[in-house]
Amino acid sequence: RSLSHPAIVKHISSFEVDSPTDKTYYLILEQPRGKSLDSLLSQGWRPTEQEVTALGMQLLGAVEYLQSLRPPVQHLNINPLSILVDRALLSSSSSSSSSSS
C-alpha cells in the first residue's frame, strides 16, 4: 500500500536483487524538491520564526499522518539530513498562515 501525504516523497516502485551472499532492496522514489535542512543551515540560511513554525507544522502533519495508519508507520530517522525544505513553498505557507492569524 502506498503513502499519500504532500510532505512525504512518493514511492514509485521497489525491487530486490539477490546475489550469492546477500539480498539488496531498492526503492524508486519521486525526485523531491528542495534541499536538506542540514545543507541549507550549513550554507547560512537562518529561517524566520514564521518559516520555523511552517516547517514544524508540516513535519508534525507528516508524522501525525504516519501514526494514523494501521499499523502505524515510524520514520526512525528524522534529522536535518532527512528533512527536505522547498523554501518557495515554505515561504508561501508561512505567509498564508501569518495572514490568517
Accessible surface in RSA format (square Angstrom, percent):
REM  Atomic radii and reference values for relative SASA: ProtOr
REM  Chains: A
REM  Algorithm: Lee & Richards
REM  Probe-radius: 1.40
REM  Slices: 20
REM RES _ NUM      All-atoms   Total-Side   Main-Chain    Non-polar    All polar
REM                ABS   REL    ABS   REL    ABS   REL    ABS   REL    ABS   REL
RES ARG A   1   216.36  90.8 125.33  63.9  91.02 216.7  82.02 112.1 134.34  81.4
RES SER A   2    81.09  68.5  58.47  78.0  22.62  52.1  30.98  66.0  50.11  70.2
RES LEU A   3    63.95  35.6  51.73  37.0  12.22  30.7  51.73  36.3  12.22  32.9
RES SER A   4    85.30  72.1  71.10  94.9  14.20  32.7  34.49  73.4  50.81  71.2
RES HIS A   5    35.48  19.4  31.27  21.7   4.21  10.8  19.73  20.3  15.75  18.3
RES PRO A   6   132.49  96.6  94.31  86.0  38.19 138.8 101.42  83.7  31.07 193.1
RES ALA A   7    54.17  49.8  16.17  24.9  38.00  86.4  27.98  39.4  26.18  69.4
RES ILE A   8    32.12  18.3  24.96  18.6   7.16  17.3  28.71  20.7   3.41   9.2
RES VAL A   9    49.27  32.4  36.07  32.7  13.20  31.8  37.48  32.6  11.79  32.0
RES LYS A  10   104.24  50.9 102.66  63.0   1.58   3.8  81.40  73.3  22.84  24.3
RES HIS A  11    86.81  47.4  64.30  44.7  22.51  57.6  49.34  50.8  37.47  43.6
RES ILE A  12   111.88  63.7  82.78  61.7  29.11  70.2  86.79  62.5  25.09  68.1
RES SER A  13    45.88  38.8  41.22  55.0   4.67  10.8  20.18  43.0  25.70  36.0
RES SER A  14    61.06  51.6  39.46  52.7  21.60  49.8   9.64  20.5  51.42  72.0
RES PHE A  15   100.48  50.3  86.59  53.6  13.89  36.1  99.32  60.2   1.15   3.3
RES GLU A  16    84.75  48.7  63.29  47.9  21.45  51.1  24.05  46.5  60.69  49.6
RES VAL A  17    73.96  48.7  69.68  63.1   4.28  10.3  72.76  63.2   1.19   3.2
RES ASP A  18    97.34  68.2  69.71  69.4  27.64  65.4  30.60  72.0  66.74  66.6
RES SER A  19    55.60  47.0  38.98  52.0  16.63  38.3  39.57  84.3  16.04  22.5
RES PRO A  20   143.71 104.7  98.51  89.8  45.20 164.3 111.61  92.1  32.10 199.5
RES THR A  21   132.51  94.2  95.36  96.7  37.15  88.5  80.87 108.6  51.64  78.1
RES ASP A  22    93.86  65.7  80.29  79.9  13.57  32.1  25.86  60.9  68.00  67.8
RES LYS A  23    92.98  45.4  78.34  48.1  14.64  34.9  35.71  32.1  57.27  61.0
RES THR A  24    57.39  40.8  54.01  54.8   3.38   8.1  33.73  45.3  23.66  35.8
RES TYR A  25   150.30  70.2 126.76  72.1  23.55  61.3  99.20  74.5  51.11  63.0
RES TYR A  26    99.40  46.4  95.98  54.6   3.42   8.9  62.83  47.2  36.57  45.1
RES LEU A  27   121.12  67.5  92.74  66.3  28.38  71.3  92.74  65.1  28.38  76.4
RES ILE A  28    75.61  43.0  72.81  54.2   2.79   6.7  75.61  54.4   0.00   0.0
RES LEU A  29    86.42  48.1  65.50  46.9  20.92  52.6  65.50  46.0  20.92  56.3
RES GLU A  30    61.47  35.3  57.87  43.8   3.61   8.6  17.03  32.9  44.44  36.3
RES GLN A  31   159.84  89.4 134.92  98.6  24.92  59.3  62.00 132.0  97.84  74.2
RES PRO A  32    48.95  35.7  35.87  32.7  13.08  47.6  39.99  33.0   8.97  55.7
RES ARG A  33   159.23  66.9 142.23  72.5  17.00  40.5  69.36  94.8  89.87  54.5
RES GLY A  34    44.32  54.7   0.00   N/A  44.32  54.7  12.44  34.1  31.88  71.4
RES LYS A  35   105.17  51.3 100.25  61.5   4.92  11.7  69.79  62.8  35.38  37.7
RES SER A  36    19.47  16.5  15.63  20.9   3.84   8.9  11.47  24.4   8.01  11.2
RES LEU A  37    24.24  13.5  24.24  17.3   0.00   0.0  24.24  17.0   0.00   0.0
RES ASP A  38    55.58  38.9  54.15  53.9   1.43   3.4   1.10   2.6  54.48  54.3
RES SER A  39    34.97  29.6  29.66  39.6   5.31  12.2  23.84  50.8  11.13  15.6
RES LEU A  40    10.38   5.8  10.36   7.4   0.02   0.1  10.38   7.3   0.00   0.0
RES LEU A  41    63.04  35.1  58.16  41.6   4.88  12.3  58.49  41.1   4.55  12.2
RES SER A  42    92.79  78.4  50.20  67.0  42.59  98.1  39.55  84.2  53.24  74.6
RES GLN A  43   117.97  66.0  78.16  57.1  39.80  94.8  46.31  98.6  71.65  54.3
RES GLY A  44    44.17  54.5   0.00   N/A  44.17  54.5  26.28  72.1  17.89  40.1
RES TRP A  45    21.47   8.6  12.71   6.2   8.76  20.6  18.14   9.7   3.33   5.4
RES ARG A  46   167.96  70.5 145.91  74.4  22.05  52.5  77.25 105.6  90.71  55.0
RES PRO A  47    39.14  28.5  20.54  18.7  18.60  67.6  20.54  17.0  18.60 115.6
RES THR A  48    72.50  51.6  63.90  64.8   8.60  20.5  69.83  93.8   2.66   4.0
RES GLU A  49   140.35  80.6 126.71  95.9  13.64  32.5  46.14  89.3  94.21  76.9
RES GLN A  50    91.42  51.1  87.74  64.1   3.68   8.8  27.27  58.0  64.15  48.7
RES GLU A  51    19.53  11.2  19.35  14.6   0.18   0.4   3.43   6.6  16.10  13.1
RES VAL A  52    82.99  54.6  80.54  72.9   2.45   5.9  81.13  70.5   1.86   5.0
RES THR A  53    75.13  53.4  66.95  67.9   8.18  19.5  55.79  74.9  19.35  29.2
RES ALA A  54     8.01   7.4   1.91   2.9   6.10  13.9   7.55  10.6   0.46   1.2
RES LEU A  55    25.37  14.1  25.37  18.2   0.00   0.0  25.37  17.8   0.00   0.0
RES GLY A  56    26.57  32.8   0.00   N/A  26.57  32.8  26.15  71.8   0.42   0.9
RES MET A  57   128.35  66.5 120.58  79.8   7.77  18.5  97.45  82.8  30.90  40.9
RES GLN A  58    71.44  39.9  63.97  46.8   7.47  17.8  36.19  77.0  35.25  26.7
RES LEU A  59    56.49  31.5  52.77  37.8   3.72   9.4  56.12  39.4   0.37   1.0
RES LEU A  60   116.48  64.9 114.04  81.6   2.44   6.1 114.34  80.3   2.14   5.8
RES GLY A  61    24.51  30.2   0.00   N/A  24.51  30.2  21.19  58.1   3.33   7.4
RES ALA A  62     9.49   8.7   9.49  14.6   0.00   0.0   9.49  13.4   0.00   0.0
RES VAL A  63    49.09  32.3  49.09  44.4   0.00   0.0  49.09  42.7   0.00   0.0
RES GLU A  64   127.21  73.0 120.57  91.2   6.63  15.8  44.70  86.5  82.51  67.4
RES TYR A  65    47.30  22.1  41.95  23.9   5.35  13.9  40.29  30.3   7.01   8.6
RES LEU A  66    14.26   7.9  14.26  10.2   0.00   0.0  14.26  10.0   0.00   0.0
RES GLN A  67    76.20  42.6  71.45  52.2   4.75  11.3  34.32  73.1  41.87  31.8
RES SER A  68    70.44  59.5  46.15  61.6  24.29  56.0  42.22  89.9  28.22  39.5
RES LEU A  69    22.28  12.4  19.96  14.3   2.32   5.8  22.28  15.6   0.00   0.0
RES ARG A  70   170.97  71.8 150.50  76.7  20.47  48.7  79.40 108.5  91.57  55.5
RES PRO A  71   112.00  81.6 105.50  96.2   6.49  23.6 109.45  90.4   2.54  15.8
RES PRO A  72    64.56  47.1  46.93  42.8  17.62  64.1  46.93  38.7  17.62 109.5
RES VAL A  73    56.22  37.0  52.33  47.4   3.89   9.4  55.62  48.3   0.60   1.6
RES GLN A  74   122.00  68.2 100.61  73.5  21.40  50.9  25.54  54.4  96.46  73.2
RES HIS A  75    89.45  48.9  62.64  43.5  26.81  68.6  45.56  47.0  43.88  51.1
RES LEU A  76   155.96  86.9 110.97  79.4  44.98 113.1 123.99  87.1  31.97  86.0
RES ASN A  77    89.18  61.5  84.09  81.3   5.09  12.2  23.83  57.4  65.34  63.2
RES ILE A  78    79.55  45.3  50.23  37.4  29.32  70.7  50.31  36.2  29.24  79.4
RES ASN A  79    43.96  30.3  38.96  37.7   5.00  12.0  29.44  70.9  14.52  14.0
RES PRO A  80    63.53  46.3  63.53  57.9   0.00   0.0  63.53  52.5   0.00   0.0
RES LEU A  81   124.55  69.4 110.14  78.8  14.41  36.2 110.21  77.4  14.34  38.6
RES SER A  82    45.81  38.7  16.47  22.0  29.34  67.6  23.63  50.3  22.18  31.1
RES ILE A  83    22.37  12.7  19.02  14.2   3.34   8.1  22.37  16.1   0.00   0.0
RES LEU A  84    72.67  40.5  47.44  33.9  25.23  63.4  47.44  33.3  25.23  67.9
RES VAL A  85     4.43   2.9   0.67   0.6   3.76   9.1   2.35   2.0   2.08   5.6
RES ASP A  86    26.44  18.5  18.51  18.4   7.94  18.8  10.15  23.9  16.30  16.3
RES ARG A  87   110.90  46.6 105.90  54.0   5.00  11.9  28.67  39.2  82.23  49.8
RES ALA A  88    71.25  65.5  51.81  80.0  19.43  44.2  62.08  87.4   9.17  24.3
RES LEU A  89    97.07  54.1  95.77  68.5   1.30   3.3  95.83  67.3   1.24   3.3
RES LEU A  90     3.50   1.9   2.88   2.1   0.62   1.6   3.06   2.1   0.45   1.2
RES SER A  91    50.84  43.0  47.16  62.9   3.68   8.5  33.01  70.3  17.83  25.0
RES SER A  92    62.61  52.9  53.51  71.4   9.10  21.0  47.56 101.3  15.05  21.1
RES SER A  93    37.54  31.7  31.38  41.9   6.15  14.2  35.20  75.0   2.34   3.3
RES SER A  94     8.35   7.1   8.06  10.8   0.28   0.7   0.18   0.4   8.17  11.4
RES SER A  95    65.07  55.0  57.82  77.2   7.25  16.7  46.14  98.3  18.92  26.5
RES SER A  96    66.10  55.9  57.98  77.4   8.12  18.7  45.98  97.9  20.12  28.2
RES SER A  97    58.99  49.8  49.64  66.2   9.35  21.5  45.72  97.3  13.28  18.6
RES SER A  98    57.07  48.2  36.91  49.3  20.16  46.4  27.09  57.7  29.98  42.0
RES SER A  99    93.32  78.9  56.05  74.8  37.27  85.9  50.16 106.8  43.17  60.5
RES SER A 100    96.16  81.3  55.65  74.3  40.51  93.3  49.09 104.5  47.07  65.9
RES SER A 101   126.76 107.1  59.54  79.5  67.22 154.8  78.46 167.1  48.30  67.7
END  Absolute sums over single chains surface
CHAIN  1 A     7600.3       6044.6       1555.7       4682.6       2917.6
END  Absolute sums over all chains
TOTAL          7600.3       6044.6       1555.7       4682.6       2917.6
